[in-house]
Amino acid sequence: MKPNSLTLTALLVPGLALAEEPLSAIDWLTQPAPVSVAQPLVQPLANPPVTEGVTVPSVTVLPLDDVRPDAVGLLPSSTTGLPRSLWSASETDTLVAQLSRLGDTPLPAIQALYYTLLLAEADPPSDAAENARFLRARVDALRRYGAVDAALALLERAGADTPLLFDEWLDLALLKGTEDDPCQALADTPDLSESYAARIFCIARAGDWSTAALTYDTANAIGALDAHESQLLARFLDPETADGADLPPPRHMTPLIFRLYEANGMPLPTRNLPREYAVADLRGTMGWKAEVEAAERLARTGALPANRLLGLYTDRDPAASGGVWERVRAIQAFDAALASGDVAAIDRELRSVWLLMRENGLAVAFAALYGADLAVLDDPSGLAHEVALLSPVYESAARAPGEQTRRLNFLEGLAKGAPDAALATGAVESAIARAFAARKVPPDHAGPLREGRLGQAILAAAVQLQDASTGQTRDLEAALATLRVVGLEDVARQASLQVLLLAEGE
């Protein structure tokens, strides 16, 4: 049994979208985002007063026309609660450097916050130029997380059919399998890209094979193609030139080279390539195993809706054993137990599937799918309760039935935003309790906030939390306190719950 329905799941889980087709920039303004984004900013703590300058001013939605590239976003202020001045007091170099330091697999709550910041509509940095450097840094960060749909929509919103942004547009479209539009644009206006390989590929895709061949000869003559591009394009334009031997993978992979290998009958596996390439395995051209593995890889960073991962898990019976098939089999067994209503069976299968999900970085995706169902179970072991506390319904799950323990009482208080310091045991729980008792911005981030650099301060706090090791409870406390004081209460609660509940499993 899939929990409730996919429609209900999309309503309960921020960022879940049901559409299989990539959303356009306009779609993003009217439909749920297909990546996990943070809950809206709430009014900052104001009693007692916080440091000067930590306020959320009135906001307006950025107009759809006449925008500067660095100001472009997909989530309006009415959705995020973030002010238009989010970045305007900061400098581009500082923000680009911060974006380059975002962790590869942060806590899911911090990942959702990153997506919110990367996609927010806001005024550009104070020194923004016409080179769209801040926009391109945001697109690069989205690509690293595999959020290709979001990056594509962001470029579309900015106007990707310009020499400044075209190469990024084509790269992402090649991964998604939607290269018709950029290829047609390049065939019509070759000056959009300096890449001869891209021109040749797109001219051929437009059906003008003779011009593509002529352009290929010219590019080879002037040395504009490297050896790999030249061999792959030669086979693409004239398969009879192939000698039957496969070409070794290149040292430097690009989306175009990746697609040329595929076009020449030599598809490459994506598991050892950057995460953005996993999107290519979801085009319906690969086997079920490759699709499930790619979906898991993207679900770990919130770049793929959890309900789509569930759809792949339950699509058919597992074909073998071991590896991904064990996770498929465990999900299907748990789904059947949940449908039966047998509490003993649910508890048994939950223990099995939960271990696998935690070990593979998919615990929060699993909780997003099943948390609402588990929150109402009378589970003596408390495991169902803990899983529910990792889900979007964590606050209502704090009132779930079941045996109360010190640990659960502390977690429930945390889910309500008021962890009891008297119940805290250990340095981590104590640091979290202190953070939730704080009413002032820690010195770590007071300066940027006092100067109006809100986005910079939020990013710094998020990275500080992401980088805090087990023994660095001071960093954990400072980061959480800052997020709460500026109004990111939901992020602080979910991140704290994840720190405590995932510490031993992911």
Secondary structure, DSSP 8 states (H G I E B T S, - for coil): --SS-HHHHHHHSTT----SS---HHHHTTS--SS-----------SS--STT----------SSS--GGG--SB-HHHH---TTTTTTS-HHHHHHHHHT--SS--HHHHHHHHHHHHB-----TT--TT-HHHHHHHHHHHHTT-HHHHHHHHHHH---STTTHHHHHHHHHHHT-THHHHHHHHH-GGG-S-HHHHHHHHHHTT-HHHHHHHHHHHHHTT-S-HHHHHHHHHHH-GGG--S------SS--HHHHHHHHHTT----STTS-GGGGGGGGSS-S-HHHHHHHHHHHHTTT-S-HHHHHHHHTSS--SSSSTHHHHHHHHHHHHHHHHHT-HHHHHHHHHHHHHHHHHTT-HHHHHHHHHHHHTT---TTSHHHHHHHTSTTHHHHTT--S---HHHHHHHHHHTT---GGG--HHHHHHHHHHHH--S--HHHHHHHHTT-HHHHHHHHHHHHHH--TT-HHHHHHHHHHHHHTT-HHHHHHHHHHHHHHTTT-
